[in-house]
Amino acid sequence: MKTINGGSAVQGGYYLSKSAWEIFPIARDGQKLPGPVSEHYVKVNTATALMVMPVLGGLMVVFLPFIGLYLTAKTVVGGVTGVFHRSAKDLAATVTPGWAPGAAYMTGKATDAKKAEGGKVEDPKLAELAKEVDEKRKA
């Protein structure tokens, strides 16, 4: 069977959409098929179209309740699992430590001398320079 893309100008007749399983009637020669170029159609003769249309309608009538039940169940299950997902996400946020492993914290650490004195740890050269400045200010 020859496949025709959507948007193509075709002869009059019936065309079956492969993806939507829908039959489109084309009244006049030169009319374009509906849908994008990625949509594929097959030309169907009139007798076949008249036999296929009731079958497609019957399938819809049979499966429509099941589709409704499926969508209802999916919505209910999605709502219930959504509650657990949100609560698990909140719990994970409270249990997560406040630090990031591998991150560099450049605050430094206090030396033992600084801890013992409870104050600043000075460099001996700076202490000597500070004494020299104090002596010159007094003089």
The 8 nearest C-alpha neighbors of each residue, nearest first, counted from 0:
[[1, 2, 41, 42, 43, 3, 40, 15],
 [0, 2, 41, 3, 42, 40, 39, 4],
 [1, 3, 41, 40, 39, 0, 4, 42],
 [4, 2, 40, 39, 41, 1, 5, 7],
 [5, 3, 39, 36, 38, 7, 40, 37],
 [4, 6, 36, 38, 34, 32, 35, 7],
 [5, 7, 32, 31, 33, 36, 35, 34],
 [8, 6, 31, 5, 32, 4, 9, 3],
 [7, 9, 31, 29, 30, 32, 6, 10],
 [10, 8, 29, 30, 28, 31, 7, 11],
 [11, 9, 28, 29, 12, 27, 8, 30],
 [10, 12, 28, 27, 25, 26, 9, 13],
 [13, 11, 25, 24, 10, 26, 14, 44],
 [12, 14, 24, 43, 23, 42, 25, 22],
 [15, 13, 42, 23, 41, 22, 43, 40],
 [14, 16, 22, 41, 40, 21, 17, 23],
 [17, 15, 40, 20, 21, 19, 18, 39],
 [16, 18, 20, 39, 40, 19, 15, 41],
 [17, 19, 16, 20, 38, 39, 21, 40],
 [18, 20, 21, 16, 17, 15, 22, 38],
 [21, 19, 16, 17, 18, 15, 22, 55],
 [20, 22, 19, 16, 15, 23, 17, 55],
 [21, 23, 15, 14, 16, 13, 24, 20],
 [24, 22, 14, 13, 15, 25, 21, 16],
 [23, 25, 13, 12, 26, 14, 22, 11],
 [26, 24, 11, 12, 27, 13, 23, 30],
 [25, 27, 11, 24, 12, 28, 30, 10],
 [28, 26, 11, 25, 30, 29, 10, 12],
 [27, 29, 10, 11, 30, 9, 26, 25],
 [28, 30, 8, 9, 10, 27, 31, 11],
 [31, 29, 8, 28, 9, 27, 25, 32],
 [32, 30, 8, 7, 6, 9, 33, 29],
 [31, 33, 6, 5, 7, 8, 34, 30],
 [34, 32, 5, 6, 31, 35, 23, 7],
 [33, 35, 5, 38, 6, 32, 36, 37],
 [36, 34, 5, 37, 38, 6, 33, 4],
 [35, 37, 5, 4, 38, 6, 34, 39],
 [36, 38, 35, 39, 4, 5, 34, 6],
 [39, 37, 5, 36, 35, 4, 34, 40],
 [40, 38, 4, 3, 17, 16, 5, 2],
 [39, 41, 16, 3, 15, 2, 17, 14],
 [40, 42, 15, 2, 14, 3, 43, 1],
 [43, 41, 14, 13, 15, 40, 44, 12],
 [42, 44, 13, 14, 48, 41, 47, 45],
 [45, 43, 47, 46, 48, 13, 42, 12],
 [44, 46, 48, 47, 49, 43, 13, 12],
 [47, 45, 49, 48, 44, 50, 43, 51],
 [46, 48, 50, 49, 45, 44, 51, 43],
 [47, 49, 45, 51, 50, 46, 52, 43],
 [50, 48, 46, 47, 52, 51, 45, 53],
 [49, 51, 47, 48, 52, 53, 46, 54],
 [52, 50, 48, 54, 49, 53, 47, 55],
 [51, 53, 55, 54, 49, 50, 48, 56],
 [54, 52, 56, 55, 51, 57, 50, 49],
 [53, 55, 57, 51, 52, 56, 58, 50],
 [54, 56, 58, 52, 57, 53, 51, 59],
 [57, 55, 53, 59, 54, 58, 52, 60],
 [58, 56, 54, 60, 59, 55, 53, 61],
 [59, 57, 61, 55, 56, 60, 62, 54],
 [58, 60, 56, 62, 57, 61, 63, 55],
 [61, 59, 57, 58, 63, 62, 56, 64],
 [60, 62, 58, 59, 63, 57, 64, 65],
 [61, 63, 65, 59, 64, 60, 58, 66],
 [62, 64, 66, 65, 60, 59, 61, 67],
 [65, 63, 67, 66, 62, 68, 61, 60],
 [66, 64, 68, 62, 67, 63, 69, 61],
 [65, 67, 69, 63, 64, 68, 70, 62],
 [68, 66, 64, 70, 65, 69, 71, 63],
 [67, 69, 65, 71, 66, 70, 72, 64],
 [68, 70, 66, 72, 67, 71, 65, 73],
 [69, 71, 73, 67, 72, 68, 74, 66],
 [72, 70, 68, 74, 73, 69, 67, 75],
 [73, 71, 75, 69, 74, 70, 76, 68],
 [72, 74, 70, 76, 71, 75, 77, 69],
 [73, 75, 77, 71, 72, 76, 78, 70],
 [76, 74, 72, 78, 77, 73, 71, 79],
 [75, 77, 79, 73, 78, 74, 72, 80],
 [76, 78, 74, 80, 75, 79, 81, 73],
 [79, 77, 81, 75, 76, 80, 74, 82],
 [78, 80, 76, 81, 82, 77, 75, 83],
 [79, 81, 83, 77, 82, 78, 84, 76],
 [80, 82, 84, 78, 79, 83, 77, 85],
 [83, 81, 85, 79, 80, 84, 86, 78],
 [84, 82, 86, 80, 81, 85, 87, 79],
 [83, 85, 81, 87, 82, 86, 80, 88],
 [86, 84, 88, 82, 83, 87, 81, 89],
 [85, 87, 89, 83, 88, 84, 90, 82],
 [88, 86, 90, 84, 89, 85, 83, 91],
 [87, 89, 85, 91, 86, 90, 84, 92],
 [90, 88, 86, 92, 87, 91, 85, 93],
 [91, 89, 87, 93, 92, 88, 86, 94],
 [90, 92, 88, 94, 89, 93, 95, 87],
 [91, 93, 89, 95, 90, 94, 88, 87],
 [94, 92, 90, 91, 95, 89, 96, 88],
 [95, 93, 91, 92, 90, 96, 89, 97],
 [94, 96, 92, 93, 91, 97, 98, 90],
 [97, 95, 98, 94, 99, 93, 92, 100],
 [98, 96, 95, 99, 94, 93, 92, 100],
 [99, 97, 96, 100, 102, 95, 101, 104],
 [98, 100, 102, 101, 97, 96, 103, 95],
 [101, 99, 102, 98, 103, 96, 97, 104],
 [100, 102, 99, 103, 98, 104, 105, 97],
 [101, 103, 100, 99, 104, 98, 105, 97],
 [104, 102, 105, 101, 100, 99, 106, 98],
 [103, 105, 106, 102, 107, 101, 98, 99],
 [106, 104, 107, 103, 108, 102, 101, 109],
 [105, 107, 104, 108, 103, 109, 102, 110],
 [108, 106, 105, 109, 104, 110, 103, 113],
 [109, 107, 110, 106, 105, 111, 113, 114],
 [108, 110, 113, 114, 111, 107, 112, 120],
 [109, 111, 113, 112, 114, 108, 120, 115],
 [112, 110, 114, 113, 115, 109, 116, 120],
 [113, 111, 115, 114, 110, 116, 120, 117],
 [112, 114, 120, 110, 116, 111, 115, 117],
 [113, 115, 117, 111, 112, 116, 110, 109],
 [114, 116, 112, 113, 117, 111, 118, 110],
 [117, 115, 118, 113, 114, 112, 119, 120],
 [116, 118, 114, 115, 113, 119, 112, 120],
 [119, 117, 116, 113, 120, 114, 115, 112],
 [118, 120, 113, 121, 117, 116, 112, 114],
 [119, 121, 113, 112, 118, 122, 110, 116],
 [122, 120, 119, 123, 126, 125, 124, 113],
 [121, 123, 125, 124, 126, 120, 127, 119],
 [124, 122, 126, 125, 127, 121, 128, 120],
 [125, 123, 127, 126, 122, 128, 121, 129],
 [124, 126, 128, 122, 127, 123, 129, 121],
 [127, 125, 123, 129, 124, 128, 130, 122],
 [128, 126, 124, 130, 125, 129, 123, 131],
 [127, 129, 125, 131, 130, 126, 124, 132],
 [128, 130, 126, 132, 131, 127, 125, 133],
 [131, 129, 133, 127, 128, 132, 134, 126],
 [130, 132, 128, 134, 129, 133, 127, 135],
 [131, 133, 129, 135, 130, 134, 136, 128],
 [132, 134, 130, 136, 131, 135, 129, 137],
 [135, 133, 131, 137, 136, 132, 130, 138],
 [136, 134, 138, 132, 137, 133, 131, 130],
 [135, 137, 133, 134, 138, 132, 131, 130],
 [138, 136, 134, 135, 133, 132, 131, 130],
 [137, 135, 136, 134, 133, 132, 131, 130]]
